[in-house]
Amino acid sequence: MEGYNGWKNYETWNVALWLQNDYPLYCITRGYKGYASPFLSLRHELAVSLGYAQTKDGVSLWDMSLDVTALDSMIQEA
């Protein structure tokens, strides 16, 4: 089986997990549903406004292995 818990890799899964399960972060994430690039816009705002650049597990929101397309879809479905 490829991937990690239905996601492309651990890094994507971990970012999705935090965006969906940390309630304050989830509320912020939902506000990006209508954006053309929801994840990229969200991560920029999280870094600028909150200084949030990685999950509490240490996965960077700028990790090159993140599946941004899957994260965009997850946000649009939130």
C-alpha positions in Angstrom: 0.0 0.0 0.0 1.4 3.4 -1.0 0.9 6.6 1.0 0.1 7.2 4.6 -3.4 6.7 6.0 -5.0 7.6 2.6 -2.7 10.6 2.0 0.3 10.8 -0.3 2.8 10.7 2.6 3.2 11.3 6.3 3.9 15.0 5.9 0.6 15.7 4.0 -1.3 13.5 6.4 0.1 15.3 9.4 -0.7 18.8 8.1 -4.2 17.7 7.2 -4.6 16.1 10.7 -3.7 19.4 12.4 -5.8 21.6 10.1 -8.9 19.4 10.7 -8.5 18.5 14.4 -7.1 21.6 16.2 -10.4 23.5 16.6 -9.1 27.1 16.4 -7.0 26.1 13.4 -9.9 24.3 11.8 -12.1 27.4 12.2 -9.4 29.5 10.4 -9.0 26.8 7.7 -12.7 26.8 6.9 -12.4 30.5 6.0 -10.2 29.6 3.0 -12.7 27.4 1.2 -13.4 29.8 -1.6 -9.8 30.7 -2.4 -8.2 29.6 -5.7 -5.2 28.1 -3.7 -6.6 27.6 -0.3 -3.7 25.9 1.3 -1.0 28.2 0.0 -3.1 31.2 1.1 -3.8 29.7 4.5 -0.2 28.8 5.2 1.0 32.3 4.3 -1.6 33.9 6.6 -0.8 31.4 9.5 2.9 32.3 9.2 2.3 36.1 9.0 -0.5 36.5 11.6 0.2 33.7 14.1 3.9 32.7 13.5 2.6 29.2 12.8 5.1 27.6 10.3 4.9 23.9 11.3 2.6 21.5 13.0 3.1 20.6 16.7 4.7 17.4 15.4 7.4 19.4 13.6 6.2 19.1 10.0 6.8 22.3 8.1 3.9 23.9 6.2 6.5 24.5 3.5 7.7 20.9 3.2 8.4 20.2 -0.5 6.8 16.8 -0.2 3.3 18.1 0.7 0.5 17.2 -1.7 -0.9 20.8 -2.0 -3.6 19.6 -4.4 -4.9 17.2 -1.8 -4.7 19.8 1.0 -6.6 22.2 -1.2 -9.4 19.6 -1.8 -9.6 18.9 1.9 -10.0 22.6 2.7 -12.6 23.1 0.0 -14.6 20.2 1.5 -14.3 21.3 5.1 
